[in-house]
Amino acid sequence: MLKDLGIHGGTLIACLVMGYFVIKWAVKAAIVEAHSEITGEKSEAEQMVEDMMKEDAERRRVAQEEYAAKREAKRAARAAKKAANQGAQE
């Protein structure tokens, strides 16, 4: 029957082993998720992701503030230069 499908015995065994580990991983993940929902606790992975998101948000906020400060400094320099040019013309 397998020869009709073009599948060899080794291929069948490899597929069964891979299927076993995929199903094992899925069941373990479901159990961990259900446990965290029942107890309200967060897993280490969820906590790590939240910490990374907070750090990223803080880095973005700081970068935005630095960019805004640089932009404001450039505007002030342009305004001062424009005022100096107008004063020199008069």
VOGU-3710 file (C-alpha; in Angstrom, 3 decimals, decimal comma):
1> mlkdlgihgg> 0,000/0,000/0,000  2,789/2,451/0,844  4,617/1,628/-2,376  1,508/2,603/-4,318  1,651/6,023/-2,662  5,397/6,308/-3,242  6,235/6,331/0,468  9,066/4,239/1,865  9,180/2,766/5,375  11,800/5,266/6,566
11> tliaclvmgy> 9,706/8,187/5,379  6,682/6,828/7,216  8,650/6,421/10,449  10,093/9,932/10,147  6,595/11,385/9,599  5,230/9,521/12,605  8,084/10,714/14,830  7,618/14,324/13,682  3,865/14,055/14,233  4,469/12,752/17,761
21> fvikwavkaa> 6,662/15,709/18,688  4,337/18,266/17,095  1,360/16,886/18,985  3,409/16,700/22,205  4,435/20,360/21,812  0,853/21,470/21,101  -0,549/19,630/24,123  2,149/21,043/26,407  1,506/24,585/25,159  -2,245/24,171/25,671
31> iveahseitg> -1,760/22,892/29,219  0,554/25,787/30,110  -1,889/28,305/28,629  -4,871/26,778/30,453  -2,941/26,756/33,739  -2,022/30,416/33,383  -5,637/31,330/32,605  -6,952/29,375/35,591  -4,421/30,654/38,124  -4,041/34,116/36,625
41> ekseaeqmve> -0,268/33,773/36,744  1,890/34,669/33,792  4,437/32,280/32,405  8,089/33,236/32,180  7,779/33,683/28,432  4,772/36,008/28,759  6,541/38,021/31,463  9,668/38,279/29,312  7,619/39,491/26,313  5,874/42,126/28,440
51> dmmkedaerr> 9,205/43,334/29,820  10,630/43,573/26,309  7,585/45,529/25,140  7,926/47,967/28,057  11,632/48,466/27,349  10,913/49,043/23,663  8,191/51,558/24,455  10,550/53,414/26,804  13,315/53,475/24,159  10,871/54,825/21,579
61> rvaqeeyaak> 9,630/57,514/23,949  13,178/58,642/24,723  14,087/58,653/21,014  11,001/60,733/20,195  11,870/63,227/22,922  15,456/63,510/21,660  14,232/64,006/18,094  11,762/66,688/19,215  14,505/68,491/21,162  16,863/68,446/18,172
71> reakraaraa> 14,102/69,680/15,869  13,266/72,507/18,279  16,955/73,470/18,515  17,182/73,625/14,711  14,068/75,804/14,566  15,492/78,148/17,185  18,799/78,363/15,294  16,986/79,163/12,055  14,884/81,824/13,795  17,992/83,390/15,344
81> kkaanqgaqe> 19,790/83,357/11,989  16,771/84,894/10,281  16,546/87,602/12,956  20,279/88,327/12,586  19,940/88,609/8,809  16,982/90,978/9,134  18,904/93,079/11,698  21,921/93,296/9,387  19,734/94,426/6,476  18,232/97,293/8,456
//
